[in-house]
Amino acid sequence: MTPKPSRVLGYGDRVLVYIDDKRRFLVELREGGVLGTDKGFVRHRDIVGRRYGDRVPLSRGGYAYLLEPLPVDAVYSYRRVTQVIYPKDYSFMVILSGIGPGSRVAEAGVGSGVVTTILAWIVGGEGRVYGYDIRGDHLEAARANLERMGLLDRVVLEKRDIREGVPVEGLDAFFLDMPDPWRALDTVWVALRPSRPVLIYVPTVNQVEKTVVALREHGGFMDIHSYEILLREYIVEKGATRPASTMIGHTGYIVFARKILSEPVAADNI
Ligand SMILES: C[S@@+](CC[C@H](N)C(=O)[O-])C[C@H]1O[C@@H](n2cnc3c(N)ncnc32)[C@H](O)[C@@H]1O
């Protein structure tokens, strides 16, 4: 995704131009390019030849820092066409999923492509992410976002209602972020490798209940758990370190389950 830290930056490289917490811009360096901000502008040609970790002067004074983009930067710099899953939630989902370099995973819906980006980064160049969405315009937005992070090569995007099935099998994990995941359980069950997990994200407790009841009644899943992640940031000042006075009170809930073979299945059919 990114060059080694010792290499100098050139046209085509991606840089997170960081001024402060509210001003962070994911930029692909191109000839003639200019990044304009309310704190001043930076010409791409003034970034070329520097290294990650360097700083560059802004036209109106002060500096911008040149950082190597991390996948987490996607959340804050992507064009969003849908609600997205935030790091506090997707990080737990990814750890629970057990995926790593070389894994094959599916995701629906793709939405703005934030989770797709994280999955693509985790599975690496040898892995595959199969991303499905019922809306072509959402897929196009996600495609453009993934391209900006340089991760499109390991992602297969397809317009599809996943309640009607997906054309892949033997997956290491399936991620769902859609309004009615309980209607996609047959699809998930067929596509997963036996014993591998599904990770479901839903914004309301009503959806958690419907999902868990459906998972139990399906018969093809076990080890079913529901979670909510609360994250509190701290303001650190000498003698006055404390939690930030505002925190995000609600995003969504996570449901985890593993595929089991509810009926004996011949090894050839798994
Ligand atoms: C909240 S967005 C997903 C956001 C994504 N997780 C992210 O972080 O960028 C939900 C997406 O699910 C898609 N969707 C809804 N029902 C679907 C279905 N049956 N099959 C495939 N996609 C579906 C919607 O079009 C929408 O783009």
The ligand as an ORCA input file, in Angstrom:
! r2SCAN-3c Opt
* xyz 0 1
  C     -24.743      1.222      6.342
  S     -24.258      0.767      4.731
  C     -22.771     -0.139      4.968
  C     -21.603      0.741      5.357
  C     -20.261      0.040      5.406
  N     -20.242     -0.986      6.439
  C     -19.146      1.038      5.670
  O     -18.594      1.050      6.803
  O     -18.805      1.821      4.770
  C     -25.421     -0.501      4.332
  C     -25.366     -0.930      2.864
  O     -26.092     -2.143      2.732
  C     -26.631     -2.163      1.423
  N     -27.679     -3.206      1.414
  C     -28.893     -3.170      1.993
  N     -29.550     -4.334      1.778
  C     -28.708     -5.117      1.044
  C     -28.832     -6.439      0.497
  N     -29.942     -7.165      0.672
  N     -27.785     -6.947     -0.210
  C     -26.657     -6.203     -0.403
  N     -26.511     -4.951      0.108
  C     -27.521     -4.418      0.818
  C     -27.117     -0.736      1.229
  O     -27.295     -0.406     -0.136
  C     -25.996      0.066      1.899
  O     -25.024      0.490      0.953
*
